[in-house]
Amino acid sequence: MTEYLIGTGGWNYFKVPNKPSLKTYSELFRFVEVNYTFYQYPNIRTVESWRKTVPKDFTFSVRCHQDLTHKIGFKPVNEAYQILYKMRTYCEILQSPYLVMETPSTYTFQQENAKTAREFFQTLSLRGIELIWEIRAPITPAVTDLMKDFNIIHCVDLSTTKPCYSSEVTYSRLFGKGHHNIYQFDDRELLEIDQKAQETNSKTVVLSYHGIRMNNDAARFQHYKKTGTFLPTTPFIGVDSAKAVLAEDAKFPSTKAALAESQGWKVIDLTQDKRAHLSKLLNKIPDRTYANLDEVTKELKLIL
């Protein structure tokens, strides 16, 4: 049976009044991807405190610092080894099985730098930690062969693509189809993610949600895996649900096109059992400028 580890990129956005974020987060999820280590080098005591805060069966993954992935690259030089082994130390303290490397779209792999990367990976001592690699540049045969040869797991966004080869672990960082992580998954998209995950036949599937509604997306997917049903996204149904999400931050006056662009990514509850992106409704209202939320609501009532 496939094991699913479901969570989000970081825990600081998981806010509950008067409660520590990580402790509260770990009461709902049993996995998190540590984003902090991509930007900063936390001291050892801080990392130790993270491990002590969560239950024994809680799983961390650690993002490799950008100094290695975005500045130095995978080269057999002292600076590269120093960074990677610092990340290894973090993994060991957190009992994390995964070190996540994200290389930018500008870091392309051809024959020459693939050779350099091979020298780097050949000389690493990982002590059982598995490397996860999210490659934002086009995948070439050279980099595919490199990952296969060193058992590096190809990380993708399962909502948009599939890994270039199968392995015992599928690791997905989920952003969706919006710009700058501004996206929310509806029921159909979460089902598609699960279908793609099952098709990998991996023993472990790790899903790290990263969109602006990542806590909601992860919680809804986790609930689906446990019960076969999806949680609602709002306390309301139909027009009231649409009105509630528009009331969060929609600015008026606004054209239909502007509303669809700024608000259409949000998911509303059409019925008790059906959810959809708000764009599906906004695209059906008349093409004009709306002075306020009530005018939009009036048109939505004619549709639903």
PyMOL commands that set and color helices and strands:
alter all, ss='L'
color gray80, all
select helices_A, chain A and resi 21-26+36-39+44-53+66-72+78-94+111-122+141-149+187-199+214-227+239-249+256-263+279-282+293-303
alter helices_A, ss='H'
color red, helices_A
select strands_A, chain A and resi 3-9+31-34+59-63+98-103+130-135+153-155+169-174+204-209+254-255+267-269+275-277+289-290
alter strands_A, ss='S'
color yellow, strands_A
deselect
rebuild
show_as cartoon
